[in-house]
């Protein structure tokens, strides 16, 4: 489960992947909304890993 925590790190570290202006979302270029999208996704992943750890007894 802890491997999930590498997803945001890898996704945001690979800048050439999202260094584009299109597609725009609500007027925001792709560069910005892609990064902002990872904020709640990362929070969700951290919560899932934490919950799984608590269930397994890893505190």
PQR file of N, CA, C, O and H, with PARSE charges and radii, in Angstrom:
ATOM      1  N   UNK A   1       0.815  -1.199   0.000 -0.4000 1.5000
ATOM      2  CA  UNK A   1       0.000   0.000   0.000 -0.0000 2.0000
ATOM      3  C   UNK A   1       0.861   1.267   0.000  0.5500 1.7000
ATOM      4  O   UNK A   1       0.499   2.266  -0.621 -0.5500 1.4000
ATOM      5  N   UNK A   2       1.975   1.222   0.683 -0.4000 1.5000
ATOM      6  CA  UNK A   2       2.813   2.430   0.764 -0.0000 2.0000
ATOM      7  C   UNK A   2       3.385   2.832  -0.580  0.5500 1.7000
ATOM      8  O   UNK A   2       3.803   3.976  -0.760 -0.5500 1.4000
ATOM      9  H   UNK A   2       2.269   0.410   1.187  0.4000 1.0000
ATOM     10  N   UNK A   3       3.409   1.914  -1.516 -0.4000 1.5000
ATOM     11  CA  UNK A   3       3.903   2.241  -2.863 -0.0000 2.0000
ATOM     12  C   UNK A   3       2.997   3.282  -3.530  0.5500 1.7000
ATOM     13  O   UNK A   3       3.434   4.003  -4.427 -0.5500 1.4000
ATOM     14  H   UNK A   3       3.070   0.985  -1.369  0.4000 1.0000
ATOM     15  N   UNK A   4       1.737   3.357  -3.091 -0.4000 1.5000
ATOM     16  CA  UNK A   4       0.812   4.359  -3.634 -0.0000 2.0000
ATOM     17  C   UNK A   4       1.299   5.783  -3.378  0.5500 1.7000
ATOM     18  O   UNK A   4       0.967   6.699  -4.130 -0.5500 1.4000
ATOM     19  H   UNK A   4       1.383   2.772  -2.362  0.4000 1.0000
ATOM     20  N   UNK A   5       2.080   5.968  -2.324 -0.4000 1.5000
ATOM     21  CA  UNK A   5       2.573   7.303  -2.005 -0.0000 2.0000
ATOM     22  C   UNK A   5       3.613   7.796  -3.006  0.5500 1.7000
ATOM     23  O   UNK A   5       3.939   8.983  -3.029 -0.5500 1.4000
ATOM     24  H   UNK A   5       2.350   5.224  -1.713  0.4000 1.0000
ATOM     25  N   UNK A   6       4.125   6.906  -3.820 -0.4000 1.5000
ATOM     26  CA  UNK A   6       5.066   7.321  -4.866 -0.0000 2.0000
ATOM     27  C   UNK A   6       4.359   7.903  -6.094  0.5500 1.7000
ATOM     28  O   UNK A   6       4.977   8.624  -6.876 -0.5500 1.4000
ATOM     29  H   UNK A   6       3.860   5.942  -3.801  0.4000 1.0000
ATOM     30  N   UNK A   7       3.090   7.601  -6.267 -0.4000 1.5000
ATOM     31  CA  UNK A   7       2.355   8.085  -7.438 -0.0000 2.0000
ATOM     32  C   UNK A   7       2.391   9.605  -7.582  0.5500 1.7000
ATOM     33  O   UNK A   7       2.770  10.091  -8.648 -0.5500 1.4000
ATOM     34  H   UNK A   7       2.587   7.015  -5.632  0.4000 1.0000
ATOM     35  N   UNK A   8       2.013  10.381  -6.558 -0.4000 1.5000
ATOM     36  CA  UNK A   8       2.068  11.845  -6.730 -0.0000 2.0000
ATOM     37  C   UNK A   8       3.482  12.350  -6.947  0.5500 1.7000
ATOM     38  O   UNK A   8       3.700  13.285  -7.718 -0.5500 1.4000
ATOM     39  H   UNK A   8       1.704   9.986  -5.693  0.4000 1.0000
ATOM     40  N   UNK A   9       4.430  11.745  -6.278 -0.4000 1.5000
ATOM     41  CA  UNK A   9       5.817  12.161  -6.428 -0.0000 2.0000
ATOM     42  C   UNK A   9       6.278  11.989  -7.870  0.5500 1.7000
ATOM     43  O   UNK A   9       6.865  12.902  -8.450 -0.5500 1.4000
ATOM     44  H   UNK A   9       4.252  10.986  -5.652  0.4000 1.0000
ATOM     45  N   UNK A  10       6.018  10.840  -8.441 -0.4000 1.5000
ATOM     46  CA  UNK A  10       6.430  10.562  -9.819 -0.0000 2.0000
ATOM     47  C   UNK A  10       5.639  11.412 -10.803  0.5500 1.7000
ATOM     48  O   UNK A  10       6.199  11.957 -11.754 -0.5500 1.4000
ATOM     49  H   UNK A  10       5.541  10.098  -7.970  0.4000 1.0000
ATOM     50  N   UNK A  11       4.333  11.522 -10.569 -0.4000 1.5000
ATOM     51  CA  UNK A  11       3.475  12.264 -11.493 -0.0000 2.0000
ATOM     52  C   UNK A  11       3.837  13.745 -11.556  0.5500 1.7000
ATOM     53  O   UNK A  11       3.738  14.359 -12.618 -0.5500 1.4000
ATOM     54  H   UNK A  11       3.879  11.079  -9.796  0.4000 1.0000
ATOM     55  N   UNK A  12       4.253  14.320 -10.439 -0.4000 1.5000
ATOM     56  CA  UNK A  12       4.596  15.744 -10.424 -0.0000 2.0000
ATOM     57  C   UNK A  12       6.070  15.992 -10.714  0.5500 1.7000
ATOM     58  O   UNK A  12       6.453  17.107 -11.069 -0.5500 1.4000
ATOM     59  H   UNK A  12       4.334  13.821  -9.576  0.4000 1.0000
ATOM     60  N   UNK A  13       6.884  14.983 -10.569 -0.4000 1.5000
ATOM     61  CA  UNK A  13       8.301  15.139 -10.860 -0.0000 2.0000
ATOM     62  C   UNK A  13       8.571  15.151 -12.364  0.5500 1.7000
ATOM     63  O   UNK A  13       9.544  15.755 -12.815 -0.5500 1.4000
ATOM     64  H   UNK A  13       6.573  14.077 -10.281  0.4000 1.0000
ATOM     65  N   UNK A  14       7.728  14.498 -13.128 -0.4000 1.5000
ATOM     66  CA  UNK A  14       7.883  14.368 -14.580 -0.0000 2.0000
ATOM     67  C   UNK A  14       7.254  15.585 -15.269  0.5500 1.7000
ATOM     68  O   UNK A  14       6.194  15.468 -15.883 -0.5500 1.4000
ATOM     69  H   UNK A  14       6.937  14.007 -12.762  0.4000 1.0000
ATOM     70  N   UNK A  15       7.893  16.737 -15.170 -0.4000 1.5000
ATOM     71  CA  UNK A  15       7.348  18.009 -15.651 -0.0000 2.0000
ATOM     72  C   UNK A  15       7.077  18.031 -17.159  0.5500 1.7000
ATOM     73  O   UNK A  15       6.055  18.590 -17.556 -0.5500 1.4000
ATOM     74  H   UNK A  15       8.754  16.832 -14.671  0.4000 1.0000
ATOM     75  N   UNK A  16       7.920  17.464 -18.022 -0.4000 1.5000
ATOM     76  CA  UNK A  16       7.608  17.531 -19.453 -0.0000 2.0000
ATOM     77  C   UNK A  16       6.259  16.899 -19.826  0.5500 1.7000
ATOM     78  O   UNK A  16       5.698  17.222 -20.872 -0.5500 1.4000
ATOM     79  H   UNK A  16       8.750  17.009 -17.700  0.4000 1.0000
ATOM     80  N   UNK A  17       5.743  16.014 -18.989 -0.4000 1.5000
ATOM     81  CA  UNK A  17       4.446  15.409 -19.262 -0.0000 2.0000
ATOM     82  C   UNK A  17       3.314  16.428 -19.188  0.5500 1.7000
ATOM     83  O   UNK A  17       2.399  16.391 -20.011 -0.5500 1.4000
ATOM     84  H   UNK A  17       6.199  15.752 -18.139  0.4000 1.0000
ATOM     85  N   UNK A  18       3.358  17.326 -18.228 -0.4000 1.5000
ATOM     86  CA  UNK A  18       2.249  18.267 -18.043 -0.0000 2.0000
ATOM     87  C   UNK A  18       2.630  19.720 -18.329  0.5500 1.7000
ATOM     88  O   UNK A  18       1.888  20.626 -17.950 -0.5500 1.4000
ATOM     89  H   UNK A  18       4.101  17.356 -17.559  0.4000 1.0000
ATOM     90  N   UNK A  19       3.737  19.962 -18.970 -0.4000 1.5000
ATOM     91  CA  UNK A  19       4.156  21.313 -19.302 -0.0000 2.0000
ATOM     92  C   UNK A  19       3.512  21.767 -20.620  0.5500 1.7000
ATOM     93  O   UNK A  19       4.198  22.031 -21.608 -0.5500 1.4000
ATOM     94  H   UNK A  19       4.340  19.226 -19.278  0.4000 1.0000
ATOM     95  N   UNK A  20       2.182  21.848 -20.604 -0.4000 1.5000
ATOM     96  CA  UNK A  20       1.419  22.263 -21.784 -0.0000 2.0000
ATOM     97  C   UNK A  20       0.317  23.221 -21.354  0.5500 1.7000
ATOM     98  O   UNK A  20      -0.080  23.267 -20.190 -0.5500 1.4000
ATOM     99  H   UNK A  20       1.625  21.633 -19.801  0.4000 1.0000
ATOM    100  N   UNK A  21      -0.146  23.957 -22.299 -0.4000 1.5000
ATOM    101  CA  UNK A  21      -1.222  24.895 -22.012 -0.0000 2.0000
ATOM    102  C   UNK A  21      -2.595  24.269 -22.249  0.5500 1.7000
ATOM    103  O   UNK A  21      -3.565  24.609 -21.571 -0.5500 1.4000
ATOM    104  H   UNK A  21       0.177  23.920 -23.244  0.4000 1.0000
ATOM    105  N   UNK A  22      -2.668  23.371 -23.197 -0.4000 1.5000
ATOM    106  CA  UNK A  22      -3.947  22.730 -23.520 -0.0000 2.0000
ATOM    107  C   UNK A  22      -3.928  21.285 -23.059  0.5500 1.7000
ATOM    108  O   UNK A  22      -2.861  20.673 -23.096 -0.5500 1.4000
ATOM    109  H   UNK A  22      -1.880  23.095 -23.748  0.4000 1.0000
ATOM    110  N   UNK A  23      -4.997  20.720 -22.643 -0.4000 1.5000
ATOM    111  CA  UNK A  23      -6.359  21.240 -22.605 -0.0000 2.0000
ATOM    112  C   UNK A  23      -6.586  22.127 -21.381  0.5500 1.7000
ATOM    113  O   UNK A  23      -6.105  21.847 -20.283 -0.5500 1.4000
ATOM    114  H   UNK A  23      -5.864  21.218 -22.613  0.4000 1.0000
ATOM    115  N   UNK A  24      -7.315  23.177 -21.604 -0.4000 1.5000
ATOM    116  CA  UNK A  24      -7.658  24.088 -20.516 -0.0000 2.0000
ATOM    117  C   UNK A  24      -8.926  23.599 -19.830  0.5500 1.7000
ATOM    118  O   UNK A  24      -9.794  22.989 -20.454 -0.5500 1.4000
ATOM    119  H   UNK A  24      -7.705  23.404 -22.496  0.4000 1.0000
ATOM    120  N   UNK A  25      -9.013  23.879 -18.544 -0.4000 1.5000
ATOM    121  CA  UNK A  25     -10.190  23.496 -17.756 -0.0000 2.0000
ATOM    122  C   UNK A  25     -10.637  24.715 -16.969  0.5500 1.7000
ATOM    123  O   UNK A  25      -9.916  25.187 -16.090 -0.5500 1.4000
ATOM    124  H   UNK A  25      -8.308  24.375 -18.037  0.4000 1.0000
ATOM    125  N   UNK A  26     -11.820  25.229 -17.278 -0.4000 1.5000
ATOM    126  CA  UNK A  26     -12.366  26.429 -16.640 -0.0000 2.0000
ATOM    127  C   UNK A  26     -11.410  27.616 -16.776  0.5500 1.7000
ATOM    128  O   UNK A  26     -11.319  28.445 -15.871 -0.5500 1.4000
ATOM    129  H   UNK A  26     -12.406  24.846 -17.992  0.4000 1.0000
ATOM    130  N   UNK A  27     -10.711  27.699 -17.885 -0.4000 1.5000
ATOM    131  CA  UNK A  27      -9.798  28.792 -18.135 -0.0000 2.0000
ATOM    132  C   UNK A  27      -8.390  28.582 -17.584  0.5500 1.7000
ATOM    133  O   UNK A  27      -7.499  29.389 -17.848 -0.5500 1.4000
ATOM    134  H   UNK A  27     -10.785  27.026 -18.620  0.4000 1.0000
ATOM    135  N   UNK A  28      -8.184  27.527 -16.836 -0.4000 1.5000
ATOM    136  CA  UNK A  28      -6.851  27.219 -16.298 -0.0000 2.0000
ATOM    137  C   UNK A  28      -6.091  26.359 -17.293  0.5500 1.7000
ATOM    138  O   UNK A  28      -6.627  25.367 -17.787 -0.5500 1.4000
ATOM    139  H   UNK A  28      -8.908  26.871 -16.622  0.4000 1.0000
ATOM    140  N   UNK A  29      -4.861  26.721 -17.592 -0.4000 1.5000
ATOM    141  CA  UNK A  29      -4.045  25.873 -18.463 -0.0000 2.0000
ATOM    142  C   UNK A  29      -3.787  24.510 -17.792  0.5500 1.7000
ATOM    143  O   UNK A  29      -3.842  24.378 -16.569 -0.5500 1.4000
ATOM    144  H   UNK A  29      -4.426  27.526 -17.191  0.4000 1.0000
ATOM    145  N   UNK A  30      -3.511  23.531 -18.613 -0.4000 1.5000
ATOM    146  CA  UNK A  30      -3.274  22.167 -18.133 -0.0000 2.0000
ATOM    147  C   UNK A  30      -2.180  22.138 -17.077  0.5500 1.7000
ATOM    148  O   UNK A  30      -2.287  21.387 -16.107 -0.5500 1.4000
ATOM    149  H   UNK A  30      -3.466  23.638 -19.606  0.4000 1.0000
ATOM    150  N   UNK A  31      -1.139  22.930 -17.238 -0.4000 1.5000
ATOM    151  CA  UNK A  31      -0.018  22.958 -16.297 -0.0000 2.0000
ATOM    152  C   UNK A  31      -0.491  23.206 -14.867  0.5500 1.7000
ATOM    153  O   UNK A  31       0.000  22.575 -13.931 -0.5500 1.4000
ATOM    154  H   UNK A  31      -1.051  23.540 -18.026  0.4000 1.0000
ATOM    155  N   UNK A  32      -1.441  24.121 -14.698 -0.4000 1.5000
ATOM    156  CA  UNK A  32      -1.912  24.472 -13.358 -0.0000 2.0000
ATOM    157  C   UNK A  32      -2.944  23.494 -12.827  0.5500 1.7000
ATOM    158  O   UNK A  32      -2.830  23.041 -11.688 -0.5500 1.4000
ATOM    159  H   UNK A  32      -1.839  24.634 -15.458  0.4000 1.0000
ATOM    160  N   UNK A  33      -3.955  23.156 -13.631 -0.4000 1.5000
ATOM    161  CA  UNK A  33      -4.997  22.303 -13.071 -0.0000 2.0000
ATOM    162  C   UNK A  33      -4.529  20.879 -12.852  0.5500 1.7000
ATOM    163  O   UNK A  33      -5.094  20.179 -12.012 -0.5500 1.4000
ATOM    164  H   UNK A  33      -4.048  23.524 -14.557  0.4000 1.0000
ATOM    165  N   UNK A  34      -3.519  20.424 -13.576 -0.4000 1.5000
ATOM    166  CA  UNK A  34      -2.964  19.096 -13.338 -0.0000 2.0000
ATOM    167  C   UNK A  34      -2.310  19.042 -11.955  0.5500 1.7000
ATOM    168  O   UNK A  34      -2.492  18.078 -11.212 -0.5500 1.4000
ATOM    169  H   UNK A  34      -3.061  20.992 -14.259  0.4000 1.0000
ATOM    170  N   UNK A  35      -1.553  20.080 -11.619 -0.4000 1.5000
ATOM    171  CA  UNK A  35      -0.920  20.130 -10.304 -0.0000 2.0000
ATOM    172  C   UNK A  35      -1.951  20.276  -9.195  0.5500 1.7000
ATOM    173  O   UNK A  35      -1.846  19.633  -8.150 -0.5500 1.4000
ATOM    174  H   UNK A  35      -1.404  20.863 -12.223  0.4000 1.0000
ATOM    175  N   UNK A  36      -2.938  21.116  -9.425 -0.4000 1.5000
ATOM    176  CA  UNK A  36      -3.979  21.304  -8.411 -0.0000 2.0000
ATOM    177  C   UNK A  36      -4.820  20.052  -8.226  0.5500 1.7000
ATOM    178  O   UNK A  36      -5.321  19.809  -7.128 -0.5500 1.4000
ATOM    179  H   UNK A  36      -3.023  21.638 -10.273  0.4000 1.0000
ATOM    180  N   UNK A  37      -4.983  19.265  -9.253 -0.4000 1.5000
ATOM    181  CA  UNK A  37      -5.732  18.015  -9.153 -0.0000 2.0000
ATOM    182  C   UNK A  37      -5.045  17.031  -8.209  0.5500 1.7000
ATOM    183  O   UNK A  37      -5.710  16.250  -7.528 -0.5500 1.4000
ATOM    184  H   UNK A  37      -4.576  19.462 -10.144  0.4000 1.0000
ATOM    185  N   UNK A  38      -3.736  17.070  -8.172 -0.4000 1.5000
ATOM    186  CA  UNK A  38      -2.996  16.141  -7.332 -0.0000 2.0000
ATOM    187  C   UNK A  38      -3.109  16.454  -5.845  0.5500 1.7000
ATOM    188  O   UNK A  38      -2.796  15.589  -5.027 -0.5500 1.4000
ATOM    189  H   UNK A  38      -3.196  17.704  -8.725  0.4000 1.0000
ATOM    190  N   UNK A  39      -3.536  17.634  -5.464 -0.4000 1.5000
ATOM    191  CA  UNK A  39      -3.679  17.966  -4.038 -0.0000 2.0000
ATOM    192  C   UNK A  39      -4.734  17.073  -3.377  0.5500 1.7000
ATOM    193  O   UNK A  39      -4.414  16.413  -2.389 -0.5500 1.4000
ATOM    194  H   UNK A  39      -3.791  18.337  -6.128  0.4000 1.0000
ATOM    195  N   UNK A  40      -5.979  17.021  -3.876 -0.4000 1.5000
ATOM    196  CA  UNK A  40      -6.945  16.113  -3.236 -0.0000 2.0000
ATOM    197  C   UNK A  40      -6.635  14.636  -3.482  0.5500 1.7000
ATOM    198  O   UNK A  40      -6.914  13.792  -2.630 -0.5500 1.4000
ATOM    199  H   UNK A  40      -6.239  17.557  -4.679  0.4000 1.0000
ATOM    200  N   UNK A  41      -6.057  14.323  -4.646 -0.4000 1.5000
ATOM    201  CA  UNK A  41      -5.706  12.922  -4.930 -0.0000 2.0000
ATOM    202  C   UNK A  41      -4.639  12.450  -3.943  0.5500 1.7000
ATOM    203  O   UNK A  41      -4.722  11.334  -3.430 -0.5500 1.4000
ATOM    204  H   UNK A  41      -5.830  15.009  -5.338  0.4000 1.0000
ATOM    205  N   UNK A  42      -3.652  13.279  -3.676 -0.4000 1.5000
ATOM    206  CA  UNK A  42      -2.604  12.924  -2.721 -0.0000 2.0000
ATOM    207  C   UNK A  42      -3.182  12.774  -1.316  0.5500 1.7000
ATOM    208  O   UNK A  42      -2.806  11.859  -0.584 -0.5500 1.4000
ATOM    209  H   UNK A  42      -3.585  14.186  -4.093  0.4000 1.0000
ATOM    210  N   UNK A  43      -4.087  13.665  -0.939 -0.4000 1.5000
ATOM    211  CA  UNK A  43      -4.733  13.562   0.373 -0.0000 2.0000
ATOM    212  C   UNK A  43      -5.503  12.251   0.491  0.5500 1.7000
ATOM    213  O   UNK A  43      -5.457  11.592   1.530 -0.5500 1.4000
ATOM    214  H   UNK A  43      -4.393  14.409  -1.534  0.4000 1.0000
ATOM    215  N   UNK A  44      -6.200  11.879  -0.555 -0.4000 1.5000
ATOM    216  CA  UNK A  44      -6.947  10.622  -0.556 -0.0000 2.0000
ATOM    217  C   UNK A  44      -6.006   9.418  -0.443  0.5500 1.7000
ATOM    218  O   UNK A  44      -6.286   8.477   0.298 -0.5500 1.4000
ATOM    219  H   UNK A  44      -6.238  12.414  -1.399  0.4000 1.0000
ATOM    220  N   UNK A  45      -4.908   9.449  -1.167 -0.4000 1.5000
ATOM    221  CA  UNK A  45      -3.943   8.349  -1.111 -0.0000 2.0000
ATOM    222  C   UNK A  45      -3.313   8.226   0.278  0.5500 1.7000
ATOM    223  O   UNK A  45      -3.140   7.118   0.786 -0.5500 1.4000
ATOM    224  H   UNK A  45      -4.680  10.214  -1.770  0.4000 1.0000
ATOM    225  N   UNK A  46      -2.974   9.351   0.884 -0.4000 1.5000
ATOM    226  CA  UNK A  46      -2.401   9.325   2.230 -0.0000 2.0000
ATOM    227  C   UNK A  46      -3.406   8.739   3.210  0.5500 1.7000
ATOM    228  O   UNK A  46      -3.040   7.931   4.063 -0.5500 1.4000
ATOM    229  H   UNK A  46      -3.114  10.251   0.471  0.4000 1.0000
ATOM    230  N   UNK A  47      -4.653   9.133   3.099 -0.4000 1.5000
ATOM    231  CA  UNK A  47      -5.698   8.615   3.979 -0.0000 2.0000
ATOM    232  C   UNK A  47      -5.880   7.113   3.789  0.5500 1.7000
ATOM    233  O   UNK A  47      -6.030   6.380   4.767 -0.5500 1.4000
ATOM    234  H   UNK A  47      -4.951   9.790   2.406  0.4000 1.0000
ATOM    235  N   UNK A  48      -5.870   6.646   2.535 -0.4000 1.5000
ATOM    236  CA  UNK A  48      -6.020   5.211   2.279 -0.0000 2.0000
ATOM    237  C   UNK A  48      -4.867   4.404   2.869  0.5500 1.7000
ATOM    238  O   UNK A  48      -5.080   3.351   3.470 -0.5500 1.4000
ATOM    239  H   UNK A  48      -5.748   7.242   1.741  0.4000 1.0000
ATOM    240  N   UNK A  49      -3.659   4.897   2.697 -0.4000 1.5000
ATOM    241  CA  UNK A  49      -2.491   4.195   3.242 -0.0000 2.0000
ATOM    242  C   UNK A  49      -2.542   4.210   4.770  0.5500 1.7000
ATOM    243  O   UNK A  49      -2.225   3.206   5.408 -0.5500 1.4000
ATOM    244  H   UNK A  49      -3.485   5.752   2.209  0.4000 1.0000
ATOM    245  N   UNK A  50      -2.930   5.316   5.349 -0.4000 1.5000
ATOM    246  CA  UNK A  50      -3.046   5.411   6.804 -0.0000 2.0000
ATOM    247  C   UNK A  50      -4.104   4.439   7.325  0.5500 1.7000
ATOM    248  O   UNK A  50      -3.874   3.719   8.296 -0.5500 1.4000
ATOM    249  H   UNK A  50      -3.187   6.132   4.831  0.4000 1.0000
ATOM    250  N   UNK A  51      -5.262   4.426   6.670 -0.4000 1.5000
ATOM    251  CA  UNK A  51      -6.349   3.538   7.104 -0.0000 2.0000
ATOM    252  C   UNK A  51      -5.946   2.073   6.992  0.5500 1.7000
ATOM    253  O   UNK A  51      -6.261   1.266   7.867 -0.5500 1.4000
ATOM    254  H   UNK A  51      -5.449   5.011   5.881  0.4000 1.0000
ATOM    255  N   UNK A  52      -5.258   1.740   5.926 -0.4000 1.5000
ATOM    256  CA  UNK A  52      -4.796   0.357   5.743 -0.0000 2.0000
ATOM    257  C   UNK A  52      -3.774   0.011   6.831  0.5500 1.7000
ATOM    258  O   UNK A  52      -3.798  -1.094   7.373 -0.5500 1.4000
ATOM    259  H   UNK A  52      -5.002   2.396   5.216  0.4000 1.0000
ATOM    260  N   UNK A  53      -2.893   0.933   7.148 -0.4000 1.5000
ATOM    261  CA  UNK A  53      -1.908   0.715   8.197 -0.0000 2.0000
ATOM    262  C   UNK A  53      -2.542   0.524   9.561  0.5500 1.7000
ATOM    263  O   UNK A  53      -2.106  -0.318  10.346 -0.5500 1.4000
ATOM    264  H   UNK A  53      -2.874   1.831   6.708  0.4000 1.0000
ATOM    265  N   UNK A  54      -3.561   1.298   9.836 -0.4000 1.5000
ATOM    266  CA  UNK A  54      -4.264   1.166  11.129 -0.0000 2.0000
ATOM    267  C   UNK A  54      -4.956  -0.188  11.213  0.5500 1.7000
ATOM    268  O   UNK A  54      -4.989  -0.810  12.275 -0.5500 1.4000
ATOM    269  H   UNK A  54      -3.915   1.982   9.197  0.4000 1.0000
ATOM    270  N   UNK A  55      -5.502  -0.638  10.104 -0.4000 1.5000
ATOM    271  CA  UNK A  55      -6.192  -1.921  10.069 -0.0000 2.0000
ATOM    272  C   UNK A  55      -5.217  -3.072  10.292  0.5500 1.7000
ATOM    273  O   UNK A  55      -5.553  -4.078  10.917 -0.5500 1.4000
ATOM    274  H   UNK A  55      -5.476  -0.133   9.241  0.4000 1.0000
ATOM    275  N   UNK A  56      -3.996  -2.905   9.767 -0.4000 1.5000
ATOM    276  CA  UNK A  56      -2.963  -3.945   9.896 -0.0000 2.0000
ATOM    277  C   UNK A  56      -2.257  -3.886  11.242  0.5500 1.7000
ATOM    278  O   UNK A  56      -1.519  -4.808  11.589 -0.5500 1.4000
ATOM    279  H   UNK A  56      -3.723  -2.088   9.259  0.4000 1.0000
ATOM    280  N   UNK A  57      -2.471  -2.820  12.005 -0.4000 1.5000
ATOM    281  CA  UNK A  57      -1.811  -2.678  13.294 -0.0000 2.0000
ATOM    282  C   UNK A  57      -0.512  -1.897  13.226  0.5500 1.7000
ATOM    283  O   UNK A  57       0.197  -1.813  14.229 -0.5500 1.4000
ATOM    284  H   UNK A  57      -3.071  -2.072  11.722  0.4000 1.0000
ATOM    285  N   UNK A  58      -0.177  -1.329  12.089 -0.4000 1.5000
ATOM    286  CA  UNK A  58       1.023  -0.491  11.957 -0.0000 2.0000
ATOM    287  C   UNK A  58       0.658   0.918  12.349  0.5500 1.7000
ATOM    288  O   UNK A  58      -0.055   1.591  11.605 -0.5500 1.4000
ATOM    289  H   UNK A  58      -0.753  -1.398  11.274  0.4000 1.0000
ATOM    290  N   UNK A  59       1.110   1.381  13.467 -0.4000 1.5000
ATOM    291  CA  UNK A  59       0.768   2.742  13.857 -0.0000 2.0000
ATOM    292  C   UNK A  59       1.917   3.657  13.774  0.5500 1.7000
ATOM    293  O   UNK A  59       1.783   4.844  14.073 -0.5500 1.4000
ATOM    294  H   UNK A  59       1.689   0.834  14.072  0.4000 1.0000
TER
END
